[in-house]
Amino acid sequence: MVHAARQSFVDGWQQAMWAGVAVMAALFLFVLARGPKNRPAPRENRPAGAM
């Protein structure tokens, strides 16, 4: 009985970990596709003494 309980716990834990891996992979692909781009900031035309 104890062995069956441990095995069901481990099986559930493994499924939860694989679900987490799938979610993290999807988020990684989303960030690659839609995340911030390394572009230089646009220059502003301000007078020399303005803040």
PDBQT receptor file of N, H, CA, C and O in Angstrom, charges set to zero:
ATOM      1  N   MET A   1       0.827  -1.191   0.000  1.00  0.00    +0.000 N 
ATOM      2  CA  MET A   1       0.000   0.000   0.000  1.00  0.00    +0.000 C 
ATOM      3  C   MET A   1       0.877   1.263   0.000  1.00  0.00    +0.000 C 
ATOM      4  O   MET A   1       0.604   2.210  -0.737  1.00  0.00    +0.000 OA
ATOM      5  N   VAL A   2       1.917   1.269   0.819  1.00  0.00    +0.000 N 
ATOM      6  H   VAL A   2       2.139   0.499   1.417  1.00  0.00    +0.000 HD
ATOM      7  CA  VAL A   2       2.803   2.428   0.877  1.00  0.00    +0.000 C 
ATOM      8  C   VAL A   2       3.512   2.620  -0.462  1.00  0.00    +0.000 C 
ATOM      9  O   VAL A   2       3.686   3.748  -0.922  1.00  0.00    +0.000 OA
ATOM     10  N   HIS A   3       3.913   1.529  -1.076  1.00  0.00    +0.000 N 
ATOM     11  H   HIS A   3       3.771   0.612  -0.703  1.00  0.00    +0.000 HD
ATOM     12  CA  HIS A   3       4.586   1.610  -2.378  1.00  0.00    +0.000 C 
ATOM     13  C   HIS A   3       3.662   2.230  -3.430  1.00  0.00    +0.000 C 
ATOM     14  O   HIS A   3       4.100   3.056  -4.231  1.00  0.00    +0.000 OA
ATOM     15  N   ALA A   4       2.392   1.834  -3.429  1.00  0.00    +0.000 N 
ATOM     16  H   ALA A   4       2.037   1.163  -2.779  1.00  0.00    +0.000 HD
ATOM     17  CA  ALA A   4       1.423   2.384  -4.387  1.00  0.00    +0.000 C 
ATOM     18  C   ALA A   4       1.224   3.880  -4.152  1.00  0.00    +0.000 C 
ATOM     19  O   ALA A   4       1.111   4.648  -5.108  1.00  0.00    +0.000 OA
ATOM     20  N   ALA A   5       1.181   4.297  -2.894  1.00  0.00    +0.000 N 
ATOM     21  H   ALA A   5       1.273   3.674  -2.117  1.00  0.00    +0.000 HD
ATOM     22  CA  ALA A   5       1.008   5.717  -2.580  1.00  0.00    +0.000 C 
ATOM     23  C   ALA A   5       2.222   6.514  -3.038  1.00  0.00    +0.000 C 
ATOM     24  O   ALA A   5       2.078   7.584  -3.628  1.00  0.00    +0.000 OA
ATOM     25  N   ARG A   6       3.410   5.998  -2.769  1.00  0.00    +0.000 N 
ATOM     26  H   ARG A   6       3.527   5.129  -2.289  1.00  0.00    +0.000 HD
ATOM     27  CA  ARG A   6       4.622   6.699  -3.215  1.00  0.00    +0.000 C 
ATOM     28  C   ARG A   6       4.684   6.782  -4.727  1.00  0.00    +0.000 C 
ATOM     29  O   ARG A   6       5.039   7.822  -5.284  1.00  0.00    +0.000 OA
ATOM     30  N   GLN A   7       4.341   5.689  -5.393  1.00  0.00    +0.000 N 
ATOM     31  H   GLN A   7       4.053   4.845  -4.941  1.00  0.00    +0.000 HD
ATOM     32  CA  GLN A   7       4.407   5.669  -6.857  1.00  0.00    +0.000 C 
ATOM     33  C   GLN A   7       3.414   6.655  -7.465  1.00  0.00    +0.000 C 
ATOM     34  O   GLN A   7       3.741   7.333  -8.439  1.00  0.00    +0.000 OA
ATOM     35  N   SER A   8       2.209   6.747  -6.907  1.00  0.00    +0.000 N 
ATOM     36  H   SER A   8       1.943   6.196  -6.116  1.00  0.00    +0.000 HD
ATOM     37  CA  SER A   8       1.229   7.697  -7.435  1.00  0.00    +0.000 C 
ATOM     38  C   SER A   8       1.680   9.136  -7.184  1.00  0.00    +0.000 C 
ATOM     39  O   SER A   8       1.439  10.016  -8.011  1.00  0.00    +0.000 OA
ATOM     40  N   PHE A   9       2.333   9.378  -6.047  1.00  0.00    +0.000 N 
ATOM     41  H   PHE A   9       2.529   8.663  -5.376  1.00  0.00    +0.000 HD
ATOM     42  CA  PHE A   9       2.862  10.715  -5.777  1.00  0.00    +0.000 C 
ATOM     43  C   PHE A   9       3.940  11.074  -6.802  1.00  0.00    +0.000 C 
ATOM     44  O   PHE A   9       3.936  12.177  -7.347  1.00  0.00    +0.000 OA
ATOM     45  N   VAL A  10       4.852  10.153  -7.060  1.00  0.00    +0.000 N 
ATOM     46  H   VAL A  10       4.855   9.256  -6.616  1.00  0.00    +0.000 HD
ATOM     47  CA  VAL A  10       5.940  10.407  -8.009  1.00  0.00    +0.000 C 
ATOM     48  C   VAL A  10       5.386  10.593  -9.415  1.00  0.00    +0.000 C 
ATOM     49  O   VAL A  10       5.848  11.465 -10.152  1.00  0.00    +0.000 OA
ATOM     50  N   ASP A  11       4.405   9.787  -9.792  1.00  0.00    +0.000 N 
ATOM     51  H   ASP A  11       4.030   9.079  -9.194  1.00  0.00    +0.000 HD
ATOM     52  CA  ASP A  11       3.807   9.935 -11.126  1.00  0.00    +0.000 C 
ATOM     53  C   ASP A  11       3.144  11.304 -11.282  1.00  0.00    +0.000 C 
ATOM     54  O   ASP A  11       3.298  11.957 -12.314  1.00  0.00    +0.000 OA
ATOM     55  N   GLY A  12       2.418  11.728 -10.274  1.00  0.00    +0.000 N 
ATOM     56  H   GLY A  12       2.293  11.197  -9.436  1.00  0.00    +0.000 HD
ATOM     57  CA  GLY A  12       1.781  13.053 -10.332  1.00  0.00    +0.000 C 
ATOM     58  C   GLY A  12       2.802  14.168 -10.368  1.00  0.00    +0.000 C 
ATOM     59  O   GLY A  12       2.634  15.153 -11.087  1.00  0.00    +0.000 OA
ATOM     60  N   TRP A  13       3.865  14.013  -9.588  1.00  0.00    +0.000 N 
ATOM     61  H   TRP A  13       4.002  13.213  -9.004  1.00  0.00    +0.000 HD
ATOM     62  CA  TRP A  13       4.924  15.021  -9.573  1.00  0.00    +0.000 C 
ATOM     63  C   TRP A  13       5.587  15.122 -10.946  1.00  0.00    +0.000 C 
ATOM     64  O   TRP A  13       5.850  16.224 -11.428  1.00  0.00    +0.000 OA
ATOM     65  N   GLN A  14       5.854  13.988 -11.571  1.00  0.00    +0.000 N 
ATOM     66  H   GLN A  14       5.640  13.093 -11.179  1.00  0.00    +0.000 HD
ATOM     67  CA  GLN A  14       6.482  13.995 -12.895  1.00  0.00    +0.000 C 
ATOM     68  C   GLN A  14       5.579  14.663 -13.927  1.00  0.00    +0.000 C 
ATOM     69  O   GLN A  14       6.063  15.425 -14.764  1.00  0.00    +0.000 OA
ATOM     70  N   GLN A  15       4.286  14.392 -13.881  1.00  0.00    +0.000 N 
ATOM     71  H   GLN A  15       3.894  13.773 -13.200  1.00  0.00    +0.000 HD
ATOM     72  CA  GLN A  15       3.362  15.030 -14.809  1.00  0.00    +0.000 C 
ATOM     73  C   GLN A  15       3.321  16.540 -14.598  1.00  0.00    +0.000 C 
ATOM     74  O   GLN A  15       3.268  17.303 -15.562  1.00  0.00    +0.000 OA
ATOM     75  N   ALA A  16       3.346  16.967 -13.346  1.00  0.00    +0.000 N 
ATOM     76  H   ALA A  16       3.389  16.347 -12.563  1.00  0.00    +0.000 HD
ATOM     77  CA  ALA A  16       3.349  18.398 -13.052  1.00  0.00    +0.000 C 
ATOM     78  C   ALA A  16       4.632  19.059 -13.561  1.00  0.00    +0.000 C 
ATOM     79  O   ALA A  16       4.588  20.174 -14.080  1.00  0.00    +0.000 OA
ATOM     80  N   MET A  17       5.755  18.389 -13.417  1.00  0.00    +0.000 N 
ATOM     81  H   MET A  17       5.790  17.483 -12.995  1.00  0.00    +0.000 HD
ATOM     82  CA  MET A  17       7.018  18.948 -13.902  1.00  0.00    +0.000 C 
ATOM     83  C   MET A  17       7.018  19.071 -15.415  1.00  0.00    +0.000 C 
ATOM     84  O   MET A  17       7.483  20.077 -15.949  1.00  0.00    +0.000 OA
ATOM     85  N   TRP A  18       6.502  18.059 -16.122  1.00  0.00    +0.000 N 
ATOM     86  H   TRP A  18       6.124  17.241 -15.688  1.00  0.00    +0.000 HD
ATOM     87  CA  TRP A  18       6.449  18.137 -17.584  1.00  0.00    +0.000 C 
ATOM     88  C   TRP A  18       5.482  19.226 -18.043  1.00  0.00    +0.000 C 
ATOM     89  O   TRP A  18       5.730  19.886 -19.052  1.00  0.00    +0.000 OA
ATOM     90  N   ALA A  19       4.385  19.420 -17.314  1.00  0.00    +0.000 N 
ATOM     91  H   ALA A  19       4.183  18.884 -16.494  1.00  0.00    +0.000 HD
ATOM     92  CA  ALA A  19       3.469  20.517 -17.642  1.00  0.00    +0.000 C 
ATOM     93  C   ALA A  19       4.176  21.859 -17.454  1.00  0.00    +0.000 C 
ATOM     94  O   ALA A  19       3.998  22.773 -18.259  1.00  0.00    +0.000 OA
ATOM     95  N   GLY A  20       4.973  21.979 -16.400  1.00  0.00    +0.000 N 
ATOM     96  H   GLY A  20       5.118  21.237 -15.746  1.00  0.00    +0.000 HD
ATOM     97  CA  GLY A  20       5.746  23.203 -16.183  1.00  0.00    +0.000 C 
ATOM     98  C   GLY A  20       6.764  23.433 -17.278  1.00  0.00    +0.000 C 
ATOM     99  O   GLY A  20       6.973  24.570 -17.701  1.00  0.00    +0.000 OA
ATOM    100  N   VAL A  21       7.396  22.381 -17.739  1.00  0.00    +0.000 N 
ATOM    101  H   VAL A  21       7.226  21.457 -17.396  1.00  0.00    +0.000 HD
ATOM    102  CA  VAL A  21       8.358  22.499 -18.842  1.00  0.00    +0.000 C 
ATOM    103  C   VAL A  21       7.649  22.994 -20.100  1.00  0.00    +0.000 C 
ATOM    104  O   VAL A  21       8.173  23.849 -20.813  1.00  0.00    +0.000 OA
ATOM    105  N   ALA A  22       6.470  22.463 -20.371  1.00  0.00    +0.000 N 
ATOM    106  H   ALA A  22       6.045  21.768 -19.791  1.00  0.00    +0.000 HD
ATOM    107  CA  ALA A  22       5.718  22.880 -21.561  1.00  0.00    +0.000 C 
ATOM    108  C   ALA A  22       5.336  24.359 -21.476  1.00  0.00    +0.000 C 
ATOM    109  O   ALA A  22       5.448  25.089 -22.461  1.00  0.00    +0.000 OA
ATOM    110  N   VAL A  23       4.889  24.794 -20.307  1.00  0.00    +0.000 N 
ATOM    111  H   VAL A  23       4.798  24.201 -19.507  1.00  0.00    +0.000 HD
ATOM    112  CA  VAL A  23       4.512  26.204 -20.134  1.00  0.00    +0.000 C 
ATOM    113  C   VAL A  23       5.731  27.112 -20.293  1.00  0.00    +0.000 C 
ATOM    114  O   VAL A  23       5.654  28.145 -20.957  1.00  0.00    +0.000 OA
ATOM    115  N   MET A  24       6.846  26.730 -19.689  1.00  0.00    +0.000 N 
ATOM    116  H   MET A  24       6.908  25.890 -19.150  1.00  0.00    +0.000 HD
ATOM    117  CA  MET A  24       8.056  27.553 -19.790  1.00  0.00    +0.000 C 
ATOM    118  C   MET A  24       8.570  27.607 -21.231  1.00  0.00    +0.000 C 
ATOM    119  O   MET A  24       9.050  28.651 -21.672  1.00  0.00    +0.000 OA
ATOM    120  N   ALA A  25       8.476  26.509 -21.960  1.00  0.00    +0.000 N 
ATOM    121  H   ALA A  25       8.085  25.661 -21.601  1.00  0.00    +0.000 HD
ATOM    122  CA  ALA A  25       8.899  26.508 -23.366  1.00  0.00    +0.000 C 
ATOM    123  C   ALA A  25       8.010  27.430 -24.190  1.00  0.00    +0.000 C 
ATOM    124  O   ALA A  25       8.502  28.167 -25.045  1.00  0.00    +0.000 OA
ATOM    125  N   ALA A  26       6.709  27.394 -23.939  1.00  0.00    +0.000 N 
ATOM    126  H   ALA A  26       6.310  26.796 -23.245  1.00  0.00    +0.000 HD
ATOM    127  CA  ALA A  26       5.793  28.280 -24.669  1.00  0.00    +0.000 C 
ATOM    128  C   ALA A  26       6.096  29.742 -24.347  1.00  0.00    +0.000 C 
ATOM    129  O   ALA A  26       6.097  30.583 -25.245  1.00  0.00    +0.000 OA
ATOM    130  N   LEU A  27       6.350  30.050 -23.086  1.00  0.00    +0.000 N 
ATOM    131  H   LEU A  27       6.349  29.366 -22.357  1.00  0.00    +0.000 HD
ATOM    132  CA  LEU A  27       6.679  31.432 -22.718  1.00  0.00    +0.000 C 
ATOM    133  C   LEU A  27       8.010  31.870 -23.318  1.00  0.00    +0.000 C 
ATOM    134  O   LEU A  27       8.156  33.022 -23.728  1.00  0.00    +0.000 OA
ATOM    135  N   PHE A  28       8.974  30.968 -23.372  1.00  0.00    +0.000 N 
ATOM    136  H   PHE A  28       8.856  30.033 -23.040  1.00  0.00    +0.000 HD
ATOM    137  CA  PHE A  28      10.266  31.283 -23.979  1.00  0.00    +0.000 C 
ATOM    138  C   PHE A  28      10.091  31.630 -25.457  1.00  0.00    +0.000 C 
ATOM    139  O   PHE A  28      10.669  32.602 -25.943  1.00  0.00    +0.000 OA
ATOM    140  N   LEU A  29       9.296  30.835 -26.167  1.00  0.00    +0.000 N 
ATOM    141  H   LEU A  29       8.827  30.045 -25.772  1.00  0.00    +0.000 HD
ATOM    142  CA  LEU A  29       9.051  31.109 -27.584  1.00  0.00    +0.000 C 
ATOM    143  C   LEU A  29       8.296  32.423 -27.764  1.00  0.00    +0.000 C 
ATOM    144  O   LEU A  29       8.556  33.159 -28.716  1.00  0.00    +0.000 OA
ATOM    145  N   PHE A  30       7.369  32.721 -26.864  1.00  0.00    +0.000 N 
ATOM    146  H   PHE A  30       7.157  32.123 -26.091  1.00  0.00    +0.000 HD
ATOM    147  CA  PHE A  30       6.642  33.984 -26.928  1.00  0.00    +0.000 C 
ATOM    148  C   PHE A  30       7.588  35.168 -26.758  1.00  0.00    +0.000 C 
ATOM    149  O   PHE A  30       7.503  36.149 -27.496  1.00  0.00    +0.000 OA
ATOM    150  N   VAL A  31       8.482  35.071 -25.791  1.00  0.00    +0.000 N 
ATOM    151  H   VAL A  31       8.551  34.273 -25.191  1.00  0.00    +0.000 HD
ATOM    152  CA  VAL A  31       9.431  36.171 -25.548  1.00  0.00    +0.000 C 
ATOM    153  C   VAL A  31      10.378  36.312 -26.738  1.00  0.00    +0.000 C 
ATOM    154  O   VAL A  31      10.716  37.433 -27.120  1.00  0.00    +0.000 OA
ATOM    155  N   LEU A  32      10.805  35.215 -27.321  1.00  0.00    +0.000 N 
ATOM    156  H   LEU A  32      10.531  34.305 -27.011  1.00  0.00    +0.000 HD
ATOM    157  CA  LEU A  32      11.660  35.305 -28.503  1.00  0.00    +0.000 C 
ATOM    158  C   LEU A  32      10.950  36.004 -29.657  1.00  0.00    +0.000 C 
ATOM    159  O   LEU A  32      11.558  36.798 -30.375  1.00  0.00    +0.000 OA
ATOM    160  N   ALA A  33       9.669  35.709 -29.833  1.00  0.00    +0.000 N 
ATOM    161  H   ALA A  33       9.175  35.064 -29.249  1.00  0.00    +0.000 HD
ATOM    162  CA  ALA A  33       8.922  36.272 -30.948  1.00  0.00    +0.000 C 
ATOM    163  C   ALA A  33       8.471  37.707 -30.688  1.00  0.00    +0.000 C 
ATOM    164  O   ALA A  33       8.528  38.538 -31.594  1.00  0.00    +0.000 OA
ATOM    165  N   ARG A  34       8.027  38.013 -29.478  1.00  0.00    +0.000 N 
ATOM    166  H   ARG A  34       7.981  37.337 -28.742  1.00  0.00    +0.000 HD
ATOM    167  CA  ARG A  34       7.388  39.294 -29.211  1.00  0.00    +0.000 C 
ATOM    168  C   ARG A  34       8.097  40.139 -28.175  1.00  0.00    +0.000 C 
ATOM    169  O   ARG A  34       7.619  41.220 -27.829  1.00  0.00    +0.000 OA
ATOM    170  N   GLY A  35       9.220  39.674 -27.676  1.00  0.00    +0.000 N 
ATOM    171  H   GLY A  35       9.608  38.796 -27.957  1.00  0.00    +0.000 HD
ATOM    172  CA  GLY A  35       9.911  40.365 -26.599  1.00  0.00    +0.000 C 
ATOM    173  C   GLY A  35      10.593  41.642 -27.051  1.00  0.00    +0.000 C 
ATOM    174  O   GLY A  35      10.489  42.037 -28.212  1.00  0.00    +0.000 OA
ATOM    175  N   PRO A  36      11.282  42.276 -26.138  1.00  0.00    +0.000 N 
ATOM    176  CA  PRO A  36      11.949  43.533 -26.458  1.00  0.00    +0.000 C 
ATOM    177  C   PRO A  36      13.049  43.339 -27.507  1.00  0.00    +0.000 C 
ATOM    178  O   PRO A  36      13.728  42.312 -27.540  1.00  0.00    +0.000 OA
ATOM    179  N   LYS A  37      13.196  44.314 -28.328  1.00  0.00    +0.000 N 
ATOM    180  H   LYS A  37      12.645  45.148 -28.301  1.00  0.00    +0.000 HD
ATOM    181  CA  LYS A  37      14.233  44.305 -29.366  1.00  0.00    +0.000 C 
ATOM    182  C   LYS A  37      15.367  45.222 -28.929  1.00  0.00    +0.000 C 
ATOM    183  O   LYS A  37      15.132  46.229 -28.260  1.00  0.00    +0.000 OA
ATOM    184  N   ASN A  38      16.571  44.885 -29.295  1.00  0.00    +0.000 N 
ATOM    185  H   ASN A  38      16.762  44.068 -29.838  1.00  0.00    +0.000 HD
ATOM    186  CA  ASN A  38      17.734  45.716 -28.969  1.00  0.00    +0.000 C 
ATOM    187  C   ASN A  38      17.908  46.758 -30.074  1.00  0.00    +0.000 C 
ATOM    188  O   ASN A  38      18.706  46.593 -30.997  1.00  0.00    +0.000 OA
ATOM    189  N   ARG A  39      17.151  47.811 -29.948  1.00  0.00    +0.000 N 
ATOM    190  H   ARG A  39      16.503  47.945 -29.199  1.00  0.00    +0.000 HD
ATOM    191  CA  ARG A  39      17.236  48.915 -30.903  1.00  0.00    +0.000 C 
ATOM    192  C   ARG A  39      17.703  50.160 -30.166  1.00  0.00    +0.000 C 
ATOM    193  O   ARG A  39      17.358  50.361 -29.002  1.00  0.00    +0.000 OA
ATOM    194  N   PRO A  40      18.477  50.988 -30.832  1.00  0.00    +0.000 N 
ATOM    195  CA  PRO A  40      18.878  52.234 -30.167  1.00  0.00    +0.000 C 
ATOM    196  C   PRO A  40      17.665  53.137 -29.942  1.00  0.00    +0.000 C 
ATOM    197  O   PRO A  40      16.738  53.175 -30.752  1.00  0.00    +0.000 OA
ATOM    198  N   ALA A  41      17.693  53.850 -28.842  1.00  0.00    +0.000 N 
ATOM    199  H   ALA A  41      18.446  53.820 -28.184  1.00  0.00    +0.000 HD
ATOM    200  CA  ALA A  41      16.598  54.766 -28.529  1.00  0.00    +0.000 C 
ATOM    201  C   ALA A  41      16.587  55.908 -29.534  1.00  0.00    +0.000 C 
ATOM    202  O   ALA A  41      17.645  56.373 -29.959  1.00  0.00    +0.000 OA
ATOM    203  N   PRO A  42      15.400  56.361 -29.915  1.00  0.00    +0.000 N 
ATOM    204  CA  PRO A  42      15.340  57.476 -30.874  1.00  0.00    +0.000 C 
ATOM    205  C   PRO A  42      15.893  58.760 -30.255  1.00  0.00    +0.000 C 
ATOM    206  O   PRO A  42      15.678  59.030 -29.074  1.00  0.00    +0.000 OA
ATOM    207  N   ARG A  43      16.592  59.530 -31.045  1.00  0.00    +0.000 N 
ATOM    208  H   ARG A  43      16.767  59.310 -32.005  1.00  0.00    +0.000 HD
ATOM    209  CA  ARG A  43      17.154  60.799 -30.572  1.00  0.00    +0.000 C 
ATOM    210  C   ARG A  43      16.054  61.851 -30.548  1.00  0.00    +0.000 C 
ATOM    211  O   ARG A  43      15.209  61.927 -31.441  1.00  0.00    +0.000 OA
ATOM    212  N   GLU A  44      16.097  62.643 -29.514  1.00  0.00    +0.000 N 
ATOM    213  H   GLU A  44      16.783  62.582 -28.789  1.00  0.00    +0.000 HD
ATOM    214  CA  GLU A  44      15.141  63.738 -29.409  1.00  0.00    +0.000 C 
ATOM    215  C   GLU A  44      15.832  65.033 -29.780  1.00  0.00    +0.000 C 
ATOM    216  O   GLU A  44      17.004  65.234 -29.458  1.00  0.00    +0.000 OA
ATOM    217  N   ASN A  45      15.125  65.893 -30.441  1.00  0.00    +0.000 N 
ATOM    218  H   ASN A  45      14.174  65.730 -30.702  1.00  0.00    +0.000 HD
ATOM    219  CA  ASN A  45      15.675  67.200 -30.823  1.00  0.00    +0.000 C 
ATOM    220  C   ASN A  45      15.334  68.214 -29.728  1.00  0.00    +0.000 C 
ATOM    221  O   ASN A  45      14.321  68.909 -29.805  1.00  0.00    +0.000 OA
ATOM    222  N   ARG A  46      16.178  68.286 -28.730  1.00  0.00    +0.000 N 
ATOM    223  H   ARG A  46      17.001  67.721 -28.667  1.00  0.00    +0.000 HD
ATOM    224  CA  ARG A  46      15.985  69.245 -27.651  1.00  0.00    +0.000 C 
ATOM    225  C   ARG A  46      17.048  70.333 -27.761  1.00  0.00    +0.000 C 
ATOM    226  O   ARG A  46      18.154  70.096 -28.245  1.00  0.00    +0.000 OA
ATOM    227  N   PRO A  47      16.690  71.527 -27.302  1.00  0.00    +0.000 N 
ATOM    228  CA  PRO A  47      17.702  72.595 -27.248  1.00  0.00    +0.000 C 
ATOM    229  C   PRO A  47      18.820  72.217 -26.276  1.00  0.00    +0.000 C 
ATOM    230  O   PRO A  47      18.616  71.377 -25.400  1.00  0.00    +0.000 OA
ATOM    231  N   ALA A  48      19.962  72.809 -26.416  1.00  0.00    +0.000 N 
ATOM    232  H   ALA A  48      20.128  73.491 -27.128  1.00  0.00    +0.000 HD
ATOM    233  CA  ALA A  48      21.163  72.434 -25.652  1.00  0.00    +0.000 C 
ATOM    234  C   ALA A  48      20.969  72.571 -24.139  1.00  0.00    +0.000 C 
ATOM    235  O   ALA A  48      21.519  71.743 -23.412  1.00  0.00    +0.000 OA
ATOM    236  N   GLY A  49      20.247  73.530 -23.622  1.00  0.00    +0.000 N 
ATOM    237  H   GLY A  49      19.801  74.202 -24.212  1.00  0.00    +0.000 HD
ATOM    238  CA  GLY A  49      20.138  73.724 -22.176  1.00  0.00    +0.000 C 
ATOM    239  C   GLY A  49      18.855  73.171 -21.584  1.00  0.00    +0.000 C 
ATOM    240  O   GLY A  49      18.649  73.305 -20.378  1.00  0.00    +0.000 OA
ATOM    241  N   ALA A  50      17.994  72.565 -22.363  1.00  0.00    +0.000 N 
ATOM    242  H   ALA A  50      18.161  72.456 -23.343  1.00  0.00    +0.000 HD
ATOM    243  CA  ALA A  50      16.692  72.106 -21.852  1.00  0.00    +0.000 C 
ATOM    244  C   ALA A  50      16.837  70.773 -21.125  1.00  0.00    +0.000 C 
ATOM    245  O   ALA A  50      17.711  69.965 -21.439  1.00  0.00    +0.000 OA
ATOM    246  N   MET A  51      15.953  70.564 -20.141  1.00  0.00    +0.000 N 
ATOM    247  H   MET A  51      15.243  71.221 -19.886  1.00  0.00    +0.000 HD
ATOM    248  CA  MET A  51      15.948  69.304 -19.398  1.00  0.00    +0.000 C 
ATOM    249  C   MET A  51      14.865  68.403 -19.869  1.00  0.00    +0.000 C 
ATOM    250  O   MET A  51      14.714  67.297 -19.352  1.00  0.00    +0.000 OA
TER     251      MET A  51
